[in-house]
Amino acid sequence: MFVVLLKFSDNKSQAAEFMQAHNEWIKRGIDDGKFLLVGSIQPAQGGAILGLESTLEAMQERVNADPFVAHGVVRAEIIEIRPGKVDPRLAVLAAAP
């Protein structure tokens, strides 16, 4: 499981130019079953993703395909988490690769 932090960079002003492509990238991640949750980091600092992917390298490749990342609108940080104790409502996360 991965937490991806997409924090705005100095190029934040270019976000509108790439917003549609960024939203399409998010939709693909959800449709592919790789993104479980996507939201904003408050107040207006960027975004965060809770994702499942087979390896860190695969998640890095997916994140690098984000137009916001490719055009320097955000800086990406990927944090890998290996769940140990999980609330039963999130049991799917404990079984994730």
PDB file as gemmi writes it, atoms N, CA and C in Angstrom:
CRYST1    1.000    1.000    1.000  90.00  90.00  90.00 P 1                      
ATOM      1  N   MET A   1       0.846  -1.163   0.000  1.00  0.00           N  
ATOM      2  CA  MET A   1       0.000   0.000   0.000  1.00  0.00           C  
ATOM      3  C   MET A   1       0.895   1.230   0.000  1.00  0.00           C  
ATOM      4  N   PHE A   2       0.407   2.273  -0.644  1.00  0.00           N  
ATOM      5  CA  PHE A   2       1.205   3.487  -0.767  1.00  0.00           C  
ATOM      6  C   PHE A   2       0.368   4.718  -0.450  1.00  0.00           C  
ATOM      7  N   VAL A   3       1.009   5.686   0.158  1.00  0.00           N  
ATOM      8  CA  VAL A   3       0.455   7.023   0.300  1.00  0.00           C  
ATOM      9  C   VAL A   3       1.293   7.905  -0.617  1.00  0.00           C  
ATOM     10  N   VAL A   4       0.622   8.598  -1.508  1.00  0.00           N  
ATOM     11  CA  VAL A   4       1.297   9.485  -2.443  1.00  0.00           C  
ATOM     12  C   VAL A   4       0.896  10.915  -2.079  1.00  0.00           C  
ATOM     13  N   LEU A   5       1.889  11.729  -1.793  1.00  0.00           N  
ATOM     14  CA  LEU A   5       1.659  13.142  -1.508  1.00  0.00           C  
ATOM     15  C   LEU A   5       2.086  13.939  -2.730  1.00  0.00           C  
ATOM     16  N   LEU A   6       1.171  14.735  -3.241  1.00  0.00           N  
ATOM     17  CA  LEU A   6       1.438  15.582  -4.400  1.00  0.00           C  
ATOM     18  C   LEU A   6       1.359  17.026  -3.927  1.00  0.00           C  
ATOM     19  N   LYS A   7       2.492  17.585  -3.542  1.00  0.00           N  
ATOM     20  CA  LYS A   7       2.526  18.929  -2.965  1.00  0.00           C  
ATOM     21  C   LYS A   7       2.875  19.954  -4.033  1.00  0.00           C  
ATOM     22  N   PHE A   8       2.101  21.045  -4.041  1.00  0.00           N  
ATOM     23  CA  PHE A   8       2.317  22.090  -5.039  1.00  0.00           C  
ATOM     24  C   PHE A   8       3.743  22.614  -4.986  1.00  0.00           C  
ATOM     25  N   SER A   9       4.279  22.879  -6.165  1.00  0.00           N  
ATOM     26  CA  SER A   9       5.611  23.471  -6.308  1.00  0.00           C  
ATOM     27  C   SER A   9       5.458  24.944  -6.676  1.00  0.00           C  
ATOM     28  N   ASP A  10       6.554  25.556  -7.050  1.00  0.00           N  
ATOM     29  CA  ASP A  10       6.522  26.953  -7.483  1.00  0.00           C  
ATOM     30  C   ASP A  10       5.732  27.127  -8.777  1.00  0.00           C  
ATOM     31  N   ASN A  11       5.471  26.039  -9.496  1.00  0.00           N  
ATOM     32  CA  ASN A  11       4.705  26.090 -10.745  1.00  0.00           C  
ATOM     33  C   ASN A  11       3.207  25.907 -10.524  1.00  0.00           C  
ATOM     34  N   LYS A  12       2.737  26.083  -9.313  1.00  0.00           N  
ATOM     35  CA  LYS A  12       1.323  25.902  -8.984  1.00  0.00           C  
ATOM     36  C   LYS A  12       0.418  26.700  -9.918  1.00  0.00           C  
ATOM     37  N   SER A  13       0.868  27.841 -10.377  1.00  0.00           N  
ATOM     38  CA  SER A  13       0.050  28.700 -11.247  1.00  0.00           C  
ATOM     39  C   SER A  13      -0.293  28.009 -12.571  1.00  0.00           C  
ATOM     40  N   GLN A  14       0.426  26.954 -12.937  1.00  0.00           N  
ATOM     41  CA  GLN A  14       0.152  26.216 -14.171  1.00  0.00           C  
ATOM     42  C   GLN A  14      -0.866  25.101 -13.985  1.00  0.00           C  
ATOM     43  N   ALA A  15      -1.399  24.939 -12.782  1.00  0.00           N  
ATOM     44  CA  ALA A  15      -2.316  23.839 -12.495  1.00  0.00           C  
ATOM     45  C   ALA A  15      -3.526  23.835 -13.427  1.00  0.00           C  
ATOM     46  N   ALA A  16      -4.119  24.986 -13.668  1.00  0.00           N  
ATOM     47  CA  ALA A  16      -5.319  25.045 -14.514  1.00  0.00           C  
ATOM     48  C   ALA A  16      -5.048  24.493 -15.912  1.00  0.00           C  
ATOM     49  N   GLU A  17      -3.861  24.740 -16.428  1.00  0.00           N  
ATOM     50  CA  GLU A  17      -3.495  24.285 -17.771  1.00  0.00           C  
ATOM     51  C   GLU A  17      -3.509  22.762 -17.887  1.00  0.00           C  
ATOM     52  N   PHE A  18      -3.167  22.066 -16.803  1.00  0.00           N  
ATOM     53  CA  PHE A  18      -3.053  20.605 -16.830  1.00  0.00           C  
ATOM     54  C   PHE A  18      -4.132  19.897 -16.021  1.00  0.00           C  
ATOM     55  N   MET A  19      -5.120  20.646 -15.499  1.00  0.00           N  
ATOM     56  CA  MET A  19      -6.121  20.069 -14.605  1.00  0.00           C  
ATOM     57  C   MET A  19      -6.936  18.960 -15.272  1.00  0.00           C  
ATOM     58  N   GLN A  20      -7.396  19.145 -16.495  1.00  0.00           N  
ATOM     59  CA  GLN A  20      -8.203  18.116 -17.147  1.00  0.00           C  
ATOM     60  C   GLN A  20      -7.405  16.825 -17.313  1.00  0.00           C  
ATOM     61  N   ALA A  21      -6.168  16.937 -17.767  1.00  0.00           N  
ATOM     62  CA  ALA A  21      -5.330  15.747 -17.949  1.00  0.00           C  
ATOM     63  C   ALA A  21      -5.020  15.089 -16.603  1.00  0.00           C  
ATOM     64  N   HIS A  22      -4.816  15.897 -15.565  1.00  0.00           N  
ATOM     65  CA  HIS A  22      -4.574  15.365 -14.216  1.00  0.00           C  
ATOM     66  C   HIS A  22      -5.798  14.599 -13.729  1.00  0.00           C  
ATOM     67  N   ASN A  23      -6.993  15.163 -13.931  1.00  0.00           N  
ATOM     68  CA  ASN A  23      -8.223  14.485 -13.508  1.00  0.00           C  
ATOM     69  C   ASN A  23      -8.452  13.194 -14.288  1.00  0.00           C  
ATOM     70  N   GLU A  24      -8.089  13.174 -15.551  1.00  0.00           N  
ATOM     71  CA  GLU A  24      -8.176  11.938 -16.346  1.00  0.00           C  
ATOM     72  C   GLU A  24      -7.206  10.891 -15.820  1.00  0.00           C  
ATOM     73  N   TRP A  25      -6.020  11.317 -15.409  1.00  0.00           N  
ATOM     74  CA  TRP A  25      -5.032  10.412 -14.810  1.00  0.00           C  
ATOM     75  C   TRP A  25      -5.579   9.822 -13.516  1.00  0.00           C  
ATOM     76  N   ILE A  26      -6.207  10.642 -12.691  1.00  0.00           N  
ATOM     77  CA  ILE A  26      -6.821  10.145 -11.446  1.00  0.00           C  
ATOM     78  C   ILE A  26      -7.906   9.128 -11.776  1.00  0.00           C  
ATOM     79  N   LYS A  27      -8.756   9.431 -12.730  1.00  0.00           N  
ATOM     80  CA  LYS A  27      -9.839   8.513 -13.106  1.00  0.00           C  
ATOM     81  C   LYS A  27      -9.282   7.162 -13.554  1.00  0.00           C  
ATOM     82  N   ARG A  28      -8.199   7.187 -14.353  1.00  0.00           N  
ATOM     83  CA  ARG A  28      -7.574   5.932 -14.782  1.00  0.00           C  
ATOM     84  C   ARG A  28      -7.095   5.127 -13.580  1.00  0.00           C  
ATOM     85  N   GLY A  29      -6.473   5.803 -12.607  1.00  0.00           N  
ATOM     86  CA  GLY A  29      -6.004   5.105 -11.415  1.00  0.00           C  
ATOM     87  C   GLY A  29      -7.139   4.455 -10.634  1.00  0.00           C  
ATOM     88  N   ILE A  30      -8.263   5.145 -10.548  1.00  0.00           N  
ATOM     89  CA  ILE A  30      -9.437   4.586  -9.870  1.00  0.00           C  
ATOM     90  C   ILE A  30     -10.018   3.444 -10.693  1.00  0.00           C  
ATOM     91  N   ASP A  31     -10.188   3.664 -11.995  1.00  0.00           N  
ATOM     92  CA  ASP A  31     -10.743   2.628 -12.872  1.00  0.00           C  
ATOM     93  C   ASP A  31      -9.872   1.377 -12.899  1.00  0.00           C  
ATOM     94  N   ASP A  32      -8.553   1.552 -12.804  1.00  0.00           N  
ATOM     95  CA  ASP A  32      -7.624   0.412 -12.784  1.00  0.00           C  
ATOM     96  C   ASP A  32      -7.594  -0.297 -11.434  1.00  0.00           C  
ATOM     97  N   GLY A  33      -8.277   0.270 -10.429  1.00  0.00           N  
ATOM     98  CA  GLY A  33      -8.272  -0.323  -9.090  1.00  0.00           C  
ATOM     99  C   GLY A  33      -7.000  -0.031  -8.316  1.00  0.00           C  
ATOM    100  N   LYS A  34      -6.218   0.925  -8.767  1.00  0.00           N  
ATOM    101  CA  LYS A  34      -4.945   1.244  -8.106  1.00  0.00           C  
ATOM    102  C   LYS A  34      -5.065   2.373  -7.100  1.00  0.00           C  
ATOM    103  N   PHE A  35      -6.043   3.259  -7.256  1.00  0.00           N  
ATOM    104  CA  PHE A  35      -6.270   4.356  -6.319  1.00  0.00           C  
ATOM    105  C   PHE A  35      -7.532   4.052  -5.514  1.00  0.00           C  
ATOM    106  N   LEU A  36      -7.392   3.993  -4.195  1.00  0.00           N  
ATOM    107  CA  LEU A  36      -8.531   3.720  -3.317  1.00  0.00           C  
ATOM    108  C   LEU A  36      -9.178   4.989  -2.805  1.00  0.00           C  
ATOM    109  N   LEU A  37      -8.384   6.031  -2.664  1.00  0.00           N  
ATOM    110  CA  LEU A  37      -8.862   7.291  -2.129  1.00  0.00           C  
ATOM    111  C   LEU A  37      -7.990   8.400  -2.703  1.00  0.00           C  
ATOM    112  N   VAL A  38      -8.635   9.471  -3.142  1.00  0.00           N  
ATOM    113  CA  VAL A  38      -7.922  10.636  -3.659  1.00  0.00           C  
ATOM    114  C   VAL A  38      -8.558  11.859  -3.024  1.00  0.00           C  
ATOM    115  N   GLY A  39      -7.732  12.761  -2.519  1.00  0.00           N  
ATOM    116  CA  GLY A  39      -8.280  13.963  -1.901  1.00  0.00           C  
ATOM    117  C   GLY A  39      -7.263  15.084  -1.848  1.00  0.00           C  
ATOM    118  N   SER A  40      -7.730  16.202  -1.320  1.00  0.00           N  
ATOM    119  CA  SER A  40      -6.898  17.404  -1.227  1.00  0.00           C  
ATOM    120  C   SER A  40      -6.206  17.488   0.118  1.00  0.00           C  
ATOM    121  N   ILE A  41      -4.975  17.969   0.115  1.00  0.00           N  
ATOM    122  CA  ILE A  41      -4.262  18.280   1.348  1.00  0.00           C  
ATOM    123  C   ILE A  41      -4.632  19.720   1.698  1.00  0.00           C  
ATOM    124  N   GLN A  42      -5.173  19.892   2.865  1.00  0.00           N  
ATOM    125  CA  GLN A  42      -5.673  21.213   3.288  1.00  0.00           C  
ATOM    126  C   GLN A  42      -4.644  21.955   4.119  1.00  0.00           C  
ATOM    127  N   PRO A  43      -4.626  23.250   4.011  1.00  0.00           N  
ATOM    128  CA  PRO A  43      -5.393  24.114   3.119  1.00  0.00           C  
ATOM    129  C   PRO A  43      -4.667  24.328   1.793  1.00  0.00           C  
ATOM    130  N   ALA A  44      -5.250  23.864   0.718  1.00  0.00           N  
ATOM    131  CA  ALA A  44      -4.771  24.080  -0.657  1.00  0.00           C  
ATOM    132  C   ALA A  44      -3.275  23.849  -0.839  1.00  0.00           C  
ATOM    133  N   GLN A  45      -2.790  22.712  -0.323  1.00  0.00           N  
ATOM    134  CA  GLN A  45      -1.356  22.409  -0.425  1.00  0.00           C  
ATOM    135  C   GLN A  45      -1.040  21.392  -1.518  1.00  0.00           C  
ATOM    136  N   GLY A  46      -2.083  20.760  -2.066  1.00  0.00           N  
ATOM    137  CA  GLY A  46      -1.874  19.731  -3.075  1.00  0.00           C  
ATOM    138  C   GLY A  46      -2.865  18.615  -2.876  1.00  0.00           C  
ATOM    139  N   GLY A  47      -2.431  17.393  -3.195  1.00  0.00           N  
ATOM    140  CA  GLY A  47      -3.320  16.251  -3.091  1.00  0.00           C  
ATOM    141  C   GLY A  47      -2.632  15.056  -2.472  1.00  0.00           C  
ATOM    142  N   ALA A  48      -3.466  14.062  -2.128  1.00  0.00           N  
ATOM    143  CA  ALA A  48      -2.954  12.820  -1.555  1.00  0.00           C  
ATOM    144  C   ALA A  48      -3.739  11.655  -2.140  1.00  0.00           C  
ATOM    145  N   ILE A  49      -3.055  10.536  -2.277  1.00  0.00           N  
ATOM    146  CA  ILE A  49      -3.656   9.332  -2.841  1.00  0.00           C  
ATOM    147  C   ILE A  49      -3.299   8.156  -1.949  1.00  0.00           C  
ATOM    148  N   LEU A  50      -4.283   7.327  -1.648  1.00  0.00           N  
ATOM    149  CA  LEU A  50      -4.054   6.039  -1.012  1.00  0.00           C  
ATOM    150  C   LEU A  50      -4.160   5.022  -2.132  1.00  0.00           C  
ATOM    151  N   GLY A  51      -3.058   4.319  -2.401  1.00  0.00           N  
ATOM    152  CA  GLY A  51      -3.042   3.457  -3.569  1.00  0.00           C  
ATOM    153  C   GLY A  51      -2.490   2.072  -3.315  1.00  0.00           C  
ATOM    154  N   LEU A  52      -2.855   1.182  -4.202  1.00  0.00           N  
ATOM    155  CA  LEU A  52      -2.346  -0.180  -4.210  1.00  0.00           C  
ATOM    156  C   LEU A  52      -1.606  -0.393  -5.518  1.00  0.00           C  
ATOM    157  N   GLU A  53      -0.445  -0.936  -5.430  1.00  0.00           N  
ATOM    158  CA  GLU A  53       0.343  -1.256  -6.615  1.00  0.00           C  
ATOM    159  C   GLU A  53       1.258  -2.393  -6.228  1.00  0.00           C  
ATOM    160  N   SER A  54       1.745  -3.156  -7.185  1.00  0.00           N  
ATOM    161  CA  SER A  54       2.537  -4.346  -6.870  1.00  0.00           C  
ATOM    162  C   SER A  54       3.910  -4.024  -6.291  1.00  0.00           C  
ATOM    163  N   THR A  55       4.520  -2.926  -6.749  1.00  0.00           N  
ATOM    164  CA  THR A  55       5.853  -2.567  -6.265  1.00  0.00           C  
ATOM    165  C   THR A  55       5.971  -1.038  -6.188  1.00  0.00           C  
ATOM    166  N   LEU A  56       6.976  -0.600  -5.461  1.00  0.00           N  
ATOM    167  CA  LEU A  56       7.267   0.832  -5.404  1.00  0.00           C  
ATOM    168  C   LEU A  56       7.598   1.354  -6.803  1.00  0.00           C  
ATOM    169  N   GLU A  57       8.325   0.578  -7.569  1.00  0.00           N  
ATOM    170  CA  GLU A  57       8.689   0.998  -8.917  1.00  0.00           C  
ATOM    171  C   GLU A  57       7.451   1.187  -9.786  1.00  0.00           C  
ATOM    172  N   ALA A  58       6.475   0.278  -9.661  1.00  0.00           N  
ATOM    173  CA  ALA A  58       5.239   0.394 -10.440  1.00  0.00           C  
ATOM    174  C   ALA A  58       4.458   1.638 -10.027  1.00  0.00           C  
ATOM    175  N   MET A  59       4.435   1.940  -8.725  1.00  0.00           N  
ATOM    176  CA  MET A  59       3.736   3.146  -8.271  1.00  0.00           C  
ATOM    177  C   MET A  59       4.478   4.384  -8.744  1.00  0.00           C  
ATOM    178  N   GLN A  60       5.807   4.361  -8.711  1.00  0.00           N  
ATOM    179  CA  GLN A  60       6.588   5.502  -9.185  1.00  0.00           C  
ATOM    180  C   GLN A  60       6.310   5.757 -10.664  1.00  0.00           C  
ATOM    181  N   GLU A  61       6.239   4.702 -11.445  1.00  0.00           N  
ATOM    182  CA  GLU A  61       5.942   4.835 -12.875  1.00  0.00           C  
ATOM    183  C   GLU A  61       4.553   5.450 -13.080  1.00  0.00           C  
ATOM    184  N   ARG A  62       3.588   4.994 -12.306  1.00  0.00           N  
ATOM    185  CA  ARG A  62       2.229   5.533 -12.410  1.00  0.00           C  
ATOM    186  C   ARG A  62       2.216   7.013 -12.023  1.00  0.00           C  
ATOM    187  N   VAL A  63       2.875   7.367 -10.942  1.00  0.00           N  
ATOM    188  CA  VAL A  63       2.909   8.755 -10.477  1.00  0.00           C  
ATOM    189  C   VAL A  63       3.633   9.644 -11.492  1.00  0.00           C  
ATOM    190  N   ASN A  64       4.699   9.151 -12.075  1.00  0.00           N  
ATOM    191  CA  ASN A  64       5.434   9.934 -13.071  1.00  0.00           C  
ATOM    192  C   ASN A  64       4.581  10.254 -14.296  1.00  0.00           C  
ATOM    193  N   ALA A  65       3.537   9.455 -14.541  1.00  0.00           N  
ATOM    194  CA  ALA A  65       2.642   9.689 -15.676  1.00  0.00           C  
ATOM    195  C   ALA A  65       1.617  10.792 -15.401  1.00  0.00           C  
ATOM    196  N   ASP A  66       1.531  11.267 -14.162  1.00  0.00           N  
ATOM    197  CA  ASP A  66       0.616  12.359 -13.824  1.00  0.00           C  
ATOM    198  C   ASP A  66       1.105  13.637 -14.504  1.00  0.00           C  
ATOM    199  N   PRO A  67       0.257  14.291 -15.301  1.00  0.00           N  
ATOM    200  CA  PRO A  67       0.683  15.538 -15.945  1.00  0.00           C  
ATOM    201  C   PRO A  67       1.152  16.603 -14.952  1.00  0.00           C  
ATOM    202  N   PHE A  68       0.581  16.639 -13.758  1.00  0.00           N  
ATOM    203  CA  PHE A  68       1.047  17.592 -12.751  1.00  0.00           C  
ATOM    204  C   PHE A  68       2.489  17.310 -12.365  1.00  0.00           C  
ATOM    205  N   VAL A  69       2.845  16.051 -12.256  1.00  0.00           N  
ATOM    206  CA  VAL A  69       4.223  15.674 -11.912  1.00  0.00           C  
ATOM    207  C   VAL A  69       5.135  15.953 -13.109  1.00  0.00           C  
ATOM    208  N   ALA A  70       4.707  15.518 -14.285  1.00  0.00           N  
ATOM    209  CA  ALA A  70       5.524  15.670 -15.488  1.00  0.00           C  
ATOM    210  C   ALA A  70       5.843  17.129 -15.801  1.00  0.00           C  
ATOM    211  N   HIS A  71       4.929  18.039 -15.459  1.00  0.00           N  
ATOM    212  CA  HIS A  71       5.125  19.460 -15.768  1.00  0.00           C  
ATOM    213  C   HIS A  71       5.523  20.288 -14.550  1.00  0.00           C  
ATOM    214  N   GLY A  72       5.883  19.612 -13.453  1.00  0.00           N  
ATOM    215  CA  GLY A  72       6.406  20.303 -12.285  1.00  0.00           C  
ATOM    216  C   GLY A  72       5.398  21.136 -11.512  1.00  0.00           C  
ATOM    217  N   VAL A  73       4.108  20.845 -11.673  1.00  0.00           N  
ATOM    218  CA  VAL A  73       3.076  21.556 -10.897  1.00  0.00           C  
ATOM    219  C   VAL A  73       3.124  21.095  -9.441  1.00  0.00           C  
ATOM    220  N   VAL A  74       3.434  19.814  -9.247  1.00  0.00           N  
ATOM    221  CA  VAL A  74       3.560  19.244  -7.903  1.00  0.00           C  
ATOM    222  C   VAL A  74       4.867  18.474  -7.791  1.00  0.00           C  
ATOM    223  N   ARG A  75       5.294  18.287  -6.560  1.00  0.00           N  
ATOM    224  CA  ARG A  75       6.396  17.387  -6.226  1.00  0.00           C  
ATOM    225  C   ARG A  75       5.764  16.161  -5.582  1.00  0.00           C  
ATOM    226  N   ALA A  76       6.145  14.993  -6.041  1.00  0.00           N  
ATOM    227  CA  ALA A  76       5.546  13.761  -5.536  1.00  0.00           C  
ATOM    228  C   ALA A  76       6.451  13.107  -4.494  1.00  0.00           C  
ATOM    229  N   GLU A  77       5.816  12.653  -3.429  1.00  0.00           N  
ATOM    230  CA  GLU A  77       6.490  11.832  -2.426  1.00  0.00           C  
ATOM    231  C   GLU A  77       5.656  10.574  -2.263  1.00  0.00           C  
ATOM    232  N   ILE A  78       6.305   9.426  -2.385  1.00  0.00           N  
ATOM    233  CA  ILE A  78       5.605   8.148  -2.258  1.00  0.00           C  
ATOM    234  C   ILE A  78       6.093   7.468  -0.987  1.00  0.00           C  
ATOM    235  N   ILE A  79       5.153   7.113  -0.144  1.00  0.00           N  
ATOM    236  CA  ILE A  79       5.455   6.453   1.123  1.00  0.00           C  
ATOM    237  C   ILE A  79       4.862   5.049   1.062  1.00  0.00           C  
ATOM    238  N   GLU A  80       5.696   4.034   1.222  1.00  0.00           N  
ATOM    239  CA  GLU A  80       5.214   2.657   1.222  1.00  0.00           C  
ATOM    240  C   GLU A  80       4.865   2.246   2.649  1.00  0.00           C  
ATOM    241  N   ILE A  81       3.702   1.636   2.796  1.00  0.00           N  
ATOM    242  CA  ILE A  81       3.241   1.176   4.109  1.00  0.00           C  
ATOM    243  C   ILE A  81       2.916  -0.309   4.013  1.00  0.00           C  
ATOM    244  N   ARG A  82       3.437  -1.062   4.945  1.00  0.00           N  
ATOM    245  CA  ARG A  82       3.083  -2.481   5.048  1.00  0.00           C  
ATOM    246  C   ARG A  82       2.169  -2.626   6.258  1.00  0.00           C  
ATOM    247  N   PRO A  83       0.874  -2.746   6.020  1.00  0.00           N  
ATOM    248  CA  PRO A  83      -0.079  -2.786   7.136  1.00  0.00           C  
ATOM    249  C   PRO A  83       0.213  -3.940   8.091  1.00  0.00           C  
ATOM    250  N   GLY A  84       0.136  -3.616   9.379  1.00  0.00           N  
ATOM    251  CA  GLY A  84       0.309  -4.620  10.420  1.00  0.00           C  
ATOM    252  C   GLY A  84      -1.012  -4.908  11.112  1.00  0.00           C  
ATOM    253  N   LYS A  85      -1.577  -3.891  11.699  1.00  0.00           N  
ATOM    254  CA  LYS A  85      -2.883  -4.001  12.346  1.00  0.00           C  
ATOM    255  C   LYS A  85      -3.858  -3.159  11.549  1.00  0.00           C  
ATOM    256  N   VAL A  86      -5.018  -3.745  11.260  1.00  0.00           N  
ATOM    257  CA  VAL A  86      -5.979  -3.088  10.394  1.00  0.00           C  
ATOM    258  C   VAL A  86      -7.380  -3.241  10.972  1.00  0.00           C  
ATOM    259  N   ASP A  87      -8.122  -2.156  10.999  1.00  0.00           N  
ATOM    260  CA  ASP A  87      -9.528  -2.196  11.369  1.00  0.00           C  
ATOM    261  C   ASP A  87     -10.236  -3.122  10.376  1.00  0.00           C  
ATOM    262  N   PRO A  88     -11.154  -3.956  10.828  1.00  0.00           N  
ATOM    263  CA  PRO A  88     -11.835  -4.896   9.924  1.00  0.00           C  
ATOM    264  C   PRO A  88     -12.489  -4.216   8.713  1.00  0.00           C  
ATOM    265  N   ARG A  89     -12.872  -2.978   8.845  1.00  0.00           N  
ATOM    266  CA  ARG A  89     -13.497  -2.268   7.723  1.00  0.00           C  
ATOM    267  C   ARG A  89     -12.495  -2.029   6.592  1.00  0.00           C  
ATOM    268  N   LEU A  90     -11.211  -2.132   6.884  1.00  0.00           N  
ATOM    269  CA  LEU A  90     -10.170  -1.916   5.873  1.00  0.00           C  
ATOM    270  C   LEU A  90      -9.335  -3.174   5.631  1.00  0.00           C  
ATOM    271  N   ALA A  91      -9.916  -4.335   5.868  1.00  0.00           N  
ATOM    272  CA  ALA A  91      -9.181  -5.589   5.764  1.00  0.00           C  
ATOM    273  C   ALA A  91      -8.557  -5.799   4.385  1.00  0.00           C  
ATOM    274  N   VAL A  92      -9.157  -5.251   3.352  1.00  0.00           N  
ATOM    275  CA  VAL A  92      -8.600  -5.382   2.004  1.00  0.00           C  
ATOM    276  C   VAL A  92      -7.176  -4.828   1.939  1.00  0.00           C  
ATOM    277  N   LEU A  93      -6.866  -3.847   2.772  1.00  0.00           N  
ATOM    278  CA  LEU A  93      -5.534  -3.259   2.750  1.00  0.00           C  
ATOM    279  C   LEU A  93      -4.484  -4.207   3.301  1.00  0.00           C  
ATOM    280  N   ALA A  94      -4.859  -5.021   4.279  1.00  0.00           N  
ATOM    281  CA  ALA A  94      -3.906  -5.968   4.866  1.00  0.00           C  
ATOM    282  C   ALA A  94      -3.549  -7.063   3.870  1.00  0.00           C  
ATOM    283  N   ALA A  95      -4.467  -7.348   2.954  1.00  0.00           N  
ATOM    284  CA  ALA A  95      -4.234  -8.409   1.966  1.00  0.00           C  
ATOM    285  C   ALA A  95      -3.544  -7.896   0.711  1.00  0.00           C  
ATOM    286  N   ALA A  96      -3.339  -6.595   0.625  1.00  0.00           N  
ATOM    287  CA  ALA A  96      -2.753  -5.999  -0.580  1.00  0.00           C  
ATOM    288  C   ALA A  96      -1.301  -6.446  -0.739  1.00  0.00           C  
ATOM    289  N   PRO A  97      -0.861  -6.546  -2.008  1.00  0.00           N  
ATOM    290  CA  PRO A  97       0.535  -6.973  -2.264  1.00  0.00           C  
ATOM    291  C   PRO A  97       1.538  -5.965  -1.731  1.00  0.00           C  
TER     292      PRO A  97                                                      
END                                                                             
